[in-house]
Amino acid sequence: MKSKHHKSKSKKFPMQRFIKVTVIYFLLFIAISGMIDYYALMVFNFLWFLTLSIAIAVPAGYYHVKTIRHDHMDDVADELL
């Protein structure tokens, strides 16, 4: 008779998928901030936009990997990276 207690397998965090998706989000946020704030780039340092884009892309990539199964963003990340 089989035991009702099974070992719970802990899922390994898909680091490669996380890095790919985070890079795509980073590029997306840089492009959007560059298009919206073209004139602000002349006033502000571009390092602010890079820092802000990284700060937004990392949690967005983590959220994407943890909650969303497989969508178009994953296809783009696999194709480009």
N, C-alpha and C positions, 0 to 999 in steps of 0.2 A: 504494500500500500504506500502510495506517495505521501510525502509529508506536505502539509498545507503551508508550511513556512518555507518560503523561498528567500534566498539571499537577494537583497535588493542591489541591483547593479547600478553603480553610480555612473552616470553618463559623463564621458570625458568632454571637456569644453573644446569645441572645434576652433583652435587657435588660427589655423590657416584661413578658414572662412572668415573669421573675425578680422584678420589683417586685411584681406582682400576687400571686404565690405567697408571697412573703416577708411581705406585709401580712396575708394570710390566716393564715399560721403565727403571726405576731405576735399577732393577735387571739385565736387559739386558745390560745396559751401564757398570755396575760394572763387569759383566762377561766378556764383550768384552775388557774393559780396563785391567782386570786381565790377560787375555790370551795374549794380545798384549804386555803389559808392565810388564811381569813377573820379569825380571831382574831389571827393574826400581823400582819395589816395594821394593827392597832391599836398594835402594839408597834414594828414596823419601818416605815421610811419607804417610801411607795409608789414612790419613785424607784428603790429597789433592785429591785423587781419589774419595773418598766419596763426597766431596764438589763439585767437577767437575761433577760427575754423577747426583747429586741432581740439580745442576744448569742447566743441559741439560734436565733432565727428566721432570721438572715442565713445561717449555714452550712446550716441545714435547707433554706432556699429554694434555695441554690446547689446542694446535693446533689440536690434534687428536679429542678431544671432540667437538670442534667448527666446524670443517670442514668435517670430515669423518663420515659417517653414522654409519654403523655397519660392522665390518670386523673381521678377524681372531684374531686380538689383543683383541677385546672385548670378544670373545669366550674364549680365554685363561684366561683373567682376571676374567671372571665369573666362570670359572671352578676352578681356583686356589684360588681365594679369596672369 
